[in-house]
Amino acid sequence: MQPRQQIYRLMPNTASASKRLRQTKVRQARNKATKTSMRTQVKKVLSLASEGNVEQAEVEYKLAAKRLDQAGCKGVIHKNAAGRQKSRLQRAIKAAKN
């Protein structure tokens, strides 16, 4: 059984445990939305760069960098992981220019 599935199968015994369960569900949904929008934006940049549409890729990169930084600050992903992703996107755009 995976950890995410365990959360919904548990029945909290105390009031504080039930509150933690509610908070976890809300945070999980928020993190999932942040991560999904971040991944979508990264994929847009990579697809535009591979097609050779450099100008549009640079415009989309700015939004992708913002999403990555937000996810890094919120702790959805590690800050270094966000920086690494941004670096890789920049390299992809630079390679598409040449």
N, C-alpha and C positions, 0 to 999 in steps of 0.2 A: 504494500500500500504506500502511495506517495504522500509526502508531508502535507501537501495542499488538501488532499482528500481527507486526511485525518482531522483537520480543523473543523470541518462540517459534521463529522461523525461524533465529535465529543459533546457530552452534555456537561456544562459547567455545574459545579456543586455549590459554589458561593456566588454572591452578588458581584463581588469584584472580578471573579473569573468570567461571569457572563458579560460584564462590561468590557473586559479585555477581548473577549470573542467578538463583540460588536465592533470595537475599535479596529481589530485586526481585519475584519471584513471590509470596512470602509477604506482602510489604508491599502489593502490589497487591490481593491478596485481602482483607487487613485494611482497607485504605482503601475498597474497594468495599462491604464490609459496613457500615462506619461511615456512608458516604454514603447507602446505601440506607435504613438505619434512620432517618437524619436526614430524608430526603425523605418517607418514609412518615408520619412524625410531623407534618411541616409540612402535608402534604395533609390529614391528619385534622383539624388545627386549622382550616384554610381551609374544609373541607366543613362542619364543625360551625358555624362562624361564618356561612356563607352560608345554612344552614338556620335560623339564628336561635337555636340552642341555645347560649346564651352561657355558662351555668354550666359545661357540659361542655367547651366550647372553652377556657375559662380553666384548667381542670384539665389538659387535654391540652397547653396552651401551656407549662406548667411543665416538662413532660417534653421538649417540642420545644426549649425554650430550653436545657435541659441538653444535649441531643444536639447542638445547634448550637455551643454553647460547647466541647464536647469535640472536635468536628470542627475548630473554629478553633484550639484549643490543639495538636492533633496535626498541624496543617498540611494537613489534608485539603482544607479551604477556608481562605480568608484570614480573619483575625480581623474585619476590617471587613465582609466579606461576611456573616459570622455575625451581626454587630450589625445590619446592614441588614435581614436576613431577620427577625430578632426584632422590629425596629421595624415592619416591614410586617405582621407577624402581629398585633401589638398594635393597629395601626390598623384592621385587619379586624375584630378583636373589638370595638373601640370603635364602629365603624360599625354593627355588628350590634346593639349595645345601643340605639342611637337609632332 
